[in-house]
Amino acid sequence: MNNILILLCILLWGISAFLNRLSVEKMPPLLMQVIVGSVFLFYIPVALKLTGEGFHNPLHYKWSPYSVVMTVIATCCSIAANVLLYTSLKGDSQSGTSTMMISLYPVVTLILSIFILHQHFSLWKLVGVATMLLGTYLLTR
């Protein structure tokens, strides 16, 4: 089941990048991000309904100040990354190549996990990352 979810995620990210490429020709990147935020506000009640969580008083949730700060910082990084993505796609005749380069962001996550969280990865996983980097390099030539 996990592999199906990952494949679905890849498919949705691919469709998203393609649709953003079409949109950015007609709309400024910052306005696109405002629309993303608006869609998210609509999505919250739908997600709560789908998960069966329902609407609860937020004061009853287990809040962690650390997690709130990390989530705010992560959201700011995501917003900035989206604006940069939209800007890079505008007028780009090689949007597939650009998106391939941007799709290397998990490598940054892996590197941060190694150095900050002290996670260990097998040699095969590191070989896989090197293959991703080589493949992206070859696709951008």
N, C-alpha and C positions, 0 to 999 in steps of 0.2 A: 504493500500500500504506500509506503514511504517513497518508493521510486516513482510511482504514478504521480504523487503530489509534486515531486521535484520536476518531473517532465512537464506537468501542467504549469508549474511556475515558470519554467524556461519558455514555454509556448506563450504564456501571458506577457512576460517581459519582452519577448520578441515582437509580439503584436503591439504592445505599448510603445516601444521605440519607433516602430514603423508609423503608427498613427501620430505620434508626436512629431515625426519628420514631416508629415503632411500638414499638421496644424501650425507649425512654427513659421511657415511661409506666409501665413495670413494673420498672425497674432504675435505680439511681443512676448518673449520668454517669461518676464515677470508676471504678466497677466495670465499666462498659462498656469503658473504656480498658484495664483489666487484661485483659479478655477479648480485646481487639484485640491486645495484646502476646502473649498465649498463642497466638492463632491465628498470629501472625507466627512464633513459635518452631516451630510445626508446618510452616509454609510454607517455611522455609529449606531443609530437605533436599529437599523437593519441587522447589523452584526450581533447586537445584543439579543435581538429576537431569534436569530438563527442559532445562537449558541445556547439558548434556553436560560441565559443568565437573567434576563428581564431587566427592568429598571429598578435599581436599588439606590439607596441613599449613599452617595460617595463617601460620606463620613464614616460609614460602616466598613469600608474597604481597609485592608491592611496597607497603609501607606509607608513607604520607605523614602525618606528625604534623599538618600543617595541615589535610589532608582529614579526618582523624579528628576533630579539634576542630570543624571546620565541620559534619560529619555529626552529631555529638553535639548541637550547638546547634540544627541543623535539626530533629532528632528531638524535642528538648524543645519547640521551637515547634509542631511538629505535634501532640504530645500535648496541649499547652495549647489549641491551636486545636480539636482534637477534643472535649475536655471542654467548651469554650465552645459548640461547635456542639450537642452533646448537651443541654446545659443550656438553650440557646435554643429547642430544638425541643420541650422538655417543656411540655405543655399549650398549645402554640401552634396555634391554629386556622388560621393562615396559614403553615404550614410551607413551602409552595412559595415564597411571597414571601420568607421569611427565607432560604431556601436560595439564591434568586436573588441576594440581597445578598451572601451569603457567597461566591458564585461569582465575585465580582470580585477575588479574591485575585491573579489574574495581573496586574492593574493595578499592584499593589504591587511585584511582581517586575519589571515593566517599568520603573517609576520608579526602583527600586534599580539596575537595569541601566544606565539612562541616567546617573545621578549617580555611581555607584561604579565601574562597569566602563567608563564612557564609550562605551557602545554608541550607535549612531545608528539612528534609525528613520525610515522615509519618512513623508511627509505623510499618505499614505493609511492607514498603520498607525495613526498618531495620530488620524486621523478615525475609524477603526474603534474605537479605545478610547473616544473621545468618544461614539460611537454606543452602545457597551456601557453607558457610564455613564448616558446619557439613557434608554436602554431599561429599565435597572434601576430608575431613578427612576420612570418611568411605570408599571412593573409593581407598584411598592410603594405607589402612591397608592390 
